[in-house]
Amino acid sequence: MISSEKINSLFSSTYLQLADYDNLSSRALGRGIDRYMENDYEGAAREFKRSIAYSPYSDYSVKSYEYLATAYLNQNKVADAVAAYKQAIKQNPSNDSAHLSLGNIYFRDSRFQEAEAEYSLAVRIDPTSVANRFALGTAYLATEKYSQAEAQFKRVTQITPRDANGYDALGQALRKLERYDEAVVQFKKAIALDKTNSDAYLDLGYTYADMKNGDEAKKQYDLLKEIDTRKAADLRAYIDQTDAPRIAFAYSPGNYPLTAEWGTVLSTVDDALSFPGASKDFSLSITFSKDMDQFSVQNPWNWQIRKATSQDPGGAYNLGLAVPATEVATPSAPYRVTYDAGARLAEVTFRIKQNSSGTGTIDPSHLIFRFNGVDAYGKAMDSAADEYGGVSMII
């Protein structure tokens, strides 16, 4: 039978040995941190491993696993970093920081569902952490769980009401939910708190573009140019993509009388039309507000030439009076269209033919030219500016 003195002696000896190992673990952790700060990540990793080996179940070990993971990340050893964080979590499941860091690795690698799972655990462990909730909300955005994202970012703004980033993130969730007016409110709050927050200006511009409010979107673009030129370029590209194309201007490069009144004698328009049955090609140059799809513009069947009605601005063809027998037929579509992408300029060519007696008349100013094609992004024309007439101009 072992005496109580012997037992006490063995216990004291074991305790001293454990204390020595804890001391060695602490020193190795300190040396590892020093080397980490010197950017010697390989050397730091060796010291962190020593710290773990000396005292694998101590608090020093848990810290060493986290530092080891970051040292691995700086060496681009992602798989090793993941393993280190998992070991840290295994030893201390209530370590929300390790869950957050592991989730960040998954998120960086677009493993969004795995990231979401780690962030959820981090929030469960410490629901008061802004970092945990912000990360979970970001993961929800990535996995298209926009209502859940909204809930997380709302909580972030409640915890830190003076942090502009929370309002910007909440606005992003609301924009994804197509609750644009509410999103605008949040982005404006973010800007009010931080007038240099380029993300908020960008997101506000995106939202105005989604709302078809081009003027407000362009205002954000102008403001953003002074803060972040790269993001300003991103917003400009998005505005161009989402804006419906419009006819911006039109003119006749030849002698087609765009503003001539009803009853215009055809032979006075061009000498070539002085002869019975003669024909003449005319063209109308039309510029667009944005880059257009070249094949769409050049397809004559995407164009229509029609006579104005009483419903059109500028009045009806021939003033709504009975069309005289001398009135020549007008084409329903051009027969050729060319497009200069650099100038955003379409040249629409159409043919007018004199009648058999050489006495033809026409009402040039009340012919309407309409385009129903698409822009370079496949977006249809703005119905408020897809036609042009000589009297009504762009309609």
C-alpha positions as CSV (number, residue, x, y, z in Angstrom):
1,M,0.0,0.0,0.0
2,I,1.3,3.4,-1.0
3,S,1.6,5.9,1.8
4,S,-0.1,9.3,1.7
5,E,3.4,10.9,1.8
6,K,4.3,9.0,-1.4
7,I,1.1,10.0,-3.1
8,N,1.7,13.7,-2.2
9,S,5.2,13.5,-3.4
10,L,4.1,12.0,-6.8
11,F,1.3,14.6,-7.1
12,S,3.7,17.5,-6.4
13,S,6.2,16.1,-8.9
14,T,3.6,15.7,-11.6
15,Y,2.2,19.2,-10.9
16,L,5.7,20.7,-11.2
17,Q,6.2,18.9,-14.5
18,L,2.9,20.2,-15.9
19,A,3.8,23.7,-14.8
20,D,7.2,23.4,-16.5
21,Y,5.5,22.2,-19.7
22,D,3.1,25.1,-19.5
23,N,6.0,27.5,-19.1
24,L,7.8,26.0,-22.1
25,S,4.5,26.2,-24.1
26,S,4.1,29.9,-23.2
27,R,7.7,30.7,-24.2
28,A,7.4,28.9,-27.5
29,L,4.1,30.8,-28.2
30,G,5.9,34.1,-27.4
31,R,8.8,33.2,-29.7
32,G,6.3,32.3,-32.5
33,I,4.5,35.6,-32.2
34,D,7.9,37.4,-32.4
35,R,8.8,35.6,-35.6
36,Y,5.3,36.1,-37.0
37,M,5.7,39.9,-36.4
38,E,9.0,39.6,-38.3
39,N,7.1,38.0,-41.3
40,D,9.1,34.7,-40.7
41,Y,5.9,32.6,-41.0
42,E,7.7,29.3,-41.5
43,G,9.8,29.9,-38.3
44,A,6.7,31.1,-36.5
45,A,4.8,27.9,-37.5
46,R,7.6,25.8,-36.0
47,E,7.4,27.6,-32.6
48,F,3.6,27.3,-32.5
49,K,3.9,23.6,-33.1
50,R,6.3,23.4,-30.2
51,S,4.0,25.3,-28.0
52,I,1.2,22.8,-28.8
53,A,3.5,19.8,-28.3
54,Y,4.6,21.0,-24.8
55,S,1.1,21.5,-23.5
56,P,-1.5,20.2,-25.9
57,Y,-4.5,20.8,-23.7
58,S,-3.7,24.2,-22.3
59,D,-4.9,27.7,-23.2
60,Y,-1.5,28.2,-24.8
61,S,-2.3,25.4,-27.2
62,V,-5.6,26.9,-28.3
63,K,-3.9,30.2,-29.0
64,S,-1.0,28.5,-30.8
65,Y,-3.5,26.7,-33.1
66,E,-5.0,30.0,-34.1
67,Y,-1.7,31.7,-34.7
68,L,-0.5,28.6,-36.6
69,A,-3.5,28.9,-38.9
70,T,-2.7,32.5,-39.7
71,A,1.0,31.6,-40.3
72,Y,-0.2,28.9,-42.7
73,L,-2.5,31.4,-44.5
74,N,0.4,33.7,-45.0
75,Q,2.2,30.8,-46.7
76,N,-0.9,30.1,-48.8
77,K,-1.3,26.7,-47.1
78,V,-5.0,26.9,-46.9
79,A,-5.7,23.2,-46.2
80,D,-3.3,23.3,-43.2
81,A,-4.9,26.5,-41.9
82,V,-8.3,24.9,-42.0
83,A,-7.0,21.9,-40.1
84,A,-5.4,24.1,-37.5
85,Y,-8.7,26.1,-36.9
86,K,-10.6,22.8,-36.7
87,Q,-8.2,21.6,-34.0
88,A,-8.6,24.8,-32.1
89,I,-12.4,24.4,-32.2
90,K,-12.1,20.8,-31.2
91,Q,-10.2,21.8,-28.1
92,N,-12.4,24.8,-27.3
93,P,-15.8,24.5,-29.1
94,S,-17.0,27.8,-27.5
95,N,-14.2,29.7,-29.3
96,D,-16.3,31.9,-31.6
97,S,-13.2,33.6,-33.0
98,A,-11.9,30.3,-34.5
99,H,-15.4,29.7,-36.0
100,L,-15.3,33.2,-37.5
101,S,-11.8,32.8,-38.9
102,L,-12.6,29.3,-40.4
103,G,-15.7,30.7,-41.9
104,N,-13.7,33.5,-43.5
105,I,-11.5,31.0,-45.2
106,Y,-14.5,29.1,-46.6
107,F,-16.1,32.4,-47.7
108,R,-12.9,33.5,-49.5
109,D,-12.9,30.2,-51.4
110,S,-16.6,30.7,-52.3
111,R,-17.7,27.8,-50.0
112,F,-20.6,29.9,-48.8
113,Q,-22.7,27.3,-47.2
114,E,-19.8,26.1,-45.1
115,A,-19.0,29.6,-44.2
116,E,-22.6,30.2,-43.2
117,A,-22.5,27.2,-40.9
118,E,-19.3,28.5,-39.1
119,Y,-20.7,32.0,-38.8
120,S,-23.9,30.7,-37.4
121,L,-22.0,28.8,-34.7
122,A,-20.0,32.0,-33.9
123,V,-23.2,34.0,-33.5
124,R,-24.7,31.3,-31.3
125,I,-21.7,31.5,-29.1
126,D,-21.5,35.3,-28.9
127,P,-24.6,37.0,-30.3
128,T,-23.4,40.4,-29.2
129,S,-20.4,40.3,-31.6
130,V,-20.8,42.7,-34.5
131,A,-18.2,40.8,-36.4
132,N,-20.0,37.5,-36.1
133,R,-23.4,38.9,-37.1
134,F,-21.9,41.0,-40.0
135,A,-20.1,37.9,-41.3
136,L,-23.3,35.8,-41.1
137,G,-25.3,38.5,-42.9
138,T,-22.7,38.6,-45.6
139,A,-22.9,34.8,-46.0
140,Y,-26.7,35.1,-46.3
141,L,-26.3,37.6,-49.1
142,A,-24.0,35.2,-50.9
143,T,-26.5,32.3,-50.5
144,E,-29.4,34.5,-51.5
145,K,-31.1,34.3,-48.1
146,Y,-31.9,38.0,-48.2
147,S,-34.5,38.2,-45.5
148,Q,-32.1,36.4,-43.1
149,A,-29.4,38.9,-44.1
150,E,-31.7,41.8,-43.4
151,A,-32.3,40.4,-39.9
152,Q,-28.6,40.1,-39.2
153,F,-27.7,43.6,-40.5
154,K,-30.6,45.2,-38.6
155,R,-29.1,43.7,-35.4
156,V,-25.7,45.1,-36.4
157,T,-27.2,48.6,-36.7
158,Q,-28.8,48.2,-33.3
159,I,-25.5,47.1,-31.6
160,T,-23.4,49.8,-33.3
161,P,-25.8,52.6,-34.5
162,R,-22.9,54.9,-35.4
163,D,-21.2,52.5,-37.8
164,A,-21.9,53.4,-41.4
165,N,-21.1,49.9,-42.7
166,G,-24.0,48.3,-41.0
167,Y,-26.5,50.6,-42.7
168,D,-24.8,50.0,-46.1
169,A,-25.0,46.3,-45.6
170,L,-28.7,46.5,-44.5
171,G,-29.4,48.6,-47.6
172,Q,-27.8,45.9,-49.8
173,A,-30.1,43.2,-48.3
174,L,-33.1,45.5,-48.9
175,R,-32.0,46.1,-52.5
176,K,-31.8,42.4,-53.1
177,L,-35.4,42.1,-51.8
178,E,-36.3,44.9,-54.3
179,R,-37.5,47.1,-51.5
180,Y,-35.7,50.0,-53.1
181,D,-37.2,52.9,-51.2
182,E,-36.1,51.3,-47.9
183,A,-32.7,50.6,-49.3
184,V,-32.2,54.2,-50.3
185,V,-33.0,55.3,-46.7
186,Q,-30.3,53.0,-45.3
187,F,-27.6,54.1,-47.9
188,K,-28.3,57.7,-47.0
189,K,-27.9,57.0,-43.3
190,A,-24.5,55.4,-44.1
191,I,-23.4,58.4,-46.1
192,A,-24.6,60.8,-43.4
193,L,-22.4,59.0,-40.9
194,D,-19.4,58.7,-43.3
195,K,-19.3,61.0,-46.3
196,T,-16.3,59.2,-47.6
197,N,-18.0,55.8,-47.7
198,S,-17.6,54.9,-51.3
199,D,-19.5,51.7,-51.0
200,A,-22.6,53.5,-49.8
201,Y,-22.4,55.9,-52.8
202,L,-21.9,53.0,-55.2
203,D,-24.8,51.0,-53.7
204,L,-27.1,54.0,-53.7
205,G,-26.3,54.7,-57.3
206,Y,-27.0,51.0,-58.1
207,T,-30.3,51.3,-56.4
208,Y,-31.4,54.4,-58.2
209,A,-30.4,52.7,-61.5
210,D,-32.6,49.7,-60.5
211,M,-35.4,52.2,-59.8
212,K,-35.0,53.6,-63.4
213,N,-34.1,57.0,-61.8
214,G,-31.2,57.8,-64.1
215,D,-30.8,61.4,-62.9
216,E,-30.2,60.4,-59.3
217,A,-28.0,57.5,-60.3
218,K,-25.8,59.9,-62.3
219,K,-25.6,62.3,-59.3
220,Q,-24.1,59.5,-57.2
221,Y,-21.7,58.8,-60.1
222,D,-20.6,62.4,-60.0
223,L,-20.1,62.3,-56.2
224,L,-18.2,59.0,-56.4
225,K,-15.8,60.3,-59.0
226,E,-14.3,62.6,-56.3
227,I,-13.9,59.6,-53.9
228,D,-13.1,56.5,-55.8
229,T,-12.6,56.6,-59.6
230,R,-12.7,52.8,-59.9
231,K,-16.0,52.4,-58.2
232,A,-17.3,55.4,-60.2
233,A,-16.4,53.5,-63.4
234,D,-18.3,50.4,-62.0
235,L,-21.4,52.6,-61.4
236,R,-21.1,54.2,-64.8
237,A,-21.0,50.8,-66.4
238,Y,-24.0,49.6,-64.4
239,I,-26.0,52.7,-65.3
240,D,-25.2,52.1,-68.9
241,Q,-26.3,48.5,-68.6
242,T,-29.6,49.2,-66.8
243,D,-30.7,52.4,-68.5
244,A,-33.2,51.8,-71.3
245,P,-31.7,53.1,-74.5
246,R,-33.3,56.2,-76.0
247,I,-33.2,58.1,-79.3
248,A,-31.1,61.1,-78.4
249,F,-31.1,63.1,-81.6
250,A,-31.9,62.8,-85.3
251,Y,-31.2,64.8,-88.5
252,S,-31.2,64.3,-92.2
253,P,-27.8,64.3,-93.8
254,G,-29.3,64.7,-97.2
255,N,-32.2,66.7,-98.6
256,Y,-35.1,64.9,-97.0
257,P,-37.3,67.8,-95.7
258,L,-37.9,66.7,-92.1
259,T,-40.1,69.7,-91.3
260,A,-41.9,70.2,-94.6
261,E,-45.6,70.6,-94.3
262,W,-48.4,68.4,-95.6
263,G,-49.1,68.6,-99.3
264,T,-45.5,69.0,-100.2
265,V,-45.0,68.4,-103.9
266,L,-42.6,65.6,-104.4
267,S,-40.9,67.1,-107.4
268,T,-39.8,70.1,-105.2
269,V,-38.1,67.9,-102.7
270,D,-35.5,66.6,-105.2
271,D,-35.1,67.1,-109.0
272,A,-34.7,63.3,-109.4
273,L,-38.4,63.0,-108.5
274,S,-39.6,65.3,-111.3
275,F,-40.2,62.3,-113.6
276,P,-43.2,59.9,-113.4
277,G,-42.3,56.6,-111.6
278,A,-38.9,57.9,-110.5
279,S,-37.5,57.0,-107.1
280,K,-35.1,58.5,-104.6
281,D,-33.2,57.2,-101.6
282,F,-33.3,59.4,-98.5
283,S,-31.7,58.8,-95.1
284,L,-32.2,59.8,-91.5
285,S,-29.3,59.8,-89.1
286,I,-30.3,58.8,-85.6
287,T,-28.1,58.8,-82.5
288,F,-28.7,56.7,-79.4
289,S,-28.1,57.5,-75.8
290,K,-26.0,54.4,-75.2
291,D,-24.2,51.6,-77.0
292,M,-26.5,49.5,-79.1
293,D,-26.5,46.0,-80.5
294,Q,-25.1,46.4,-84.0
295,F,-27.1,43.5,-85.5
296,S,-30.3,44.7,-83.9
297,V,-29.9,48.2,-85.3
298,Q,-28.9,47.0,-88.7
299,N,-31.9,44.7,-89.1
300,P,-34.5,46.8,-91.1
301,W,-37.3,44.8,-89.6
302,N,-36.6,46.3,-86.2
303,W,-37.6,49.6,-87.7
304,Q,-41.0,51.0,-88.6
305,I,-42.0,54.0,-90.7
306,R,-45.6,55.0,-90.1
307,K,-47.9,57.9,-90.6
308,A,-48.7,60.0,-87.5
309,T,-52.1,59.8,-86.0
310,S,-54.1,62.3,-84.0
311,Q,-52.8,60.6,-80.9
312,D,-49.2,61.6,-81.7
313,P,-47.6,64.9,-80.5
314,G,-47.6,67.3,-83.4
315,G,-50.9,66.0,-84.9
316,A,-51.9,63.6,-87.6
317,Y,-50.5,62.9,-91.1
318,N,-52.0,65.4,-93.6
319,L,-53.5,67.2,-90.6
320,G,-56.0,64.4,-90.3
321,L,-57.7,65.5,-93.6
322,A,-58.6,63.1,-96.4
323,V,-55.5,62.0,-98.2
324,P,-55.5,63.3,-101.8
325,A,-55.2,61.0,-104.8
326,T,-51.8,62.5,-105.5
327,E,-50.4,61.3,-102.2
328,V,-47.6,58.8,-102.8
329,A,-47.1,55.5,-100.9
330,T,-44.7,55.6,-98.0
331,P,-42.5,52.7,-97.1
332,S,-43.4,50.8,-93.9
333,A,-39.7,50.1,-93.1
334,P,-36.3,51.2,-94.4
335,Y,-34.5,48.9,-96.8
336,R,-31.0,49.5,-95.4
337,V,-29.6,50.5,-92.0
338,T,-25.9,51.0,-91.1
339,Y,-24.5,51.6,-87.6
340,D,-21.4,53.4,-86.4
341,A,-20.9,51.9,-82.9
342,G,-18.3,54.5,-82.0
343,A,-20.6,57.4,-82.6
344,R,-23.8,55.4,-81.6
345,L,-25.2,56.6,-85.0
346,A,-27.6,54.7,-87.2
347,E,-28.2,55.8,-90.8
348,V,-31.7,54.7,-91.8
349,T,-32.1,54.6,-95.6
350,F,-35.6,54.5,-97.2
351,R,-36.9,54.9,-100.7
352,I,-39.7,57.2,-101.9
353,K,-41.2,56.7,-105.4
354,Q,-43.0,59.3,-107.6
355,N,-46.4,58.4,-108.9
356,S,-47.2,57.6,-112.5
357,S,-48.2,61.1,-113.4
358,G,-45.3,63.0,-111.7
359,T,-47.7,64.9,-109.5
360,G,-47.1,63.1,-106.2
361,T,-47.4,64.8,-102.8
362,I,-46.3,63.9,-99.3
363,D,-46.3,65.1,-95.7
364,P,-42.7,64.6,-94.6
365,S,-42.9,66.1,-91.2
366,H,-45.6,63.6,-90.1
367,L,-43.8,60.4,-90.9
368,I,-42.7,58.6,-87.7
369,F,-39.6,56.5,-87.5
370,R,-39.6,53.9,-84.7
371,F,-36.9,51.5,-83.5
372,N,-37.9,48.5,-81.4
373,G,-34.5,46.7,-81.1
374,V,-32.1,46.4,-78.2
375,D,-28.9,47.9,-76.8
376,A,-25.6,46.2,-76.4
377,Y,-26.8,44.6,-73.1
378,G,-30.0,43.2,-74.7
379,K,-32.2,45.9,-73.1
380,A,-35.3,47.1,-75.0
381,M,-35.9,50.7,-75.9
382,D,-37.4,53.3,-73.6
383,S,-41.0,53.5,-74.9
384,A,-40.9,57.3,-74.1
385,A,-38.1,57.9,-76.6
386,D,-38.2,55.2,-79.3
387,E,-39.6,57.2,-82.1
388,Y,-38.7,60.3,-84.1
389,G,-40.9,62.6,-86.2
390,G,-40.1,65.8,-88.0
391,V,-42.7,67.9,-86.1
392,S,-42.9,66.1,-82.8
393,M,-39.1,65.3,-82.7
394,I,-38.2,62.5,-80.3
395,I,-41.4,60.9,-78.9
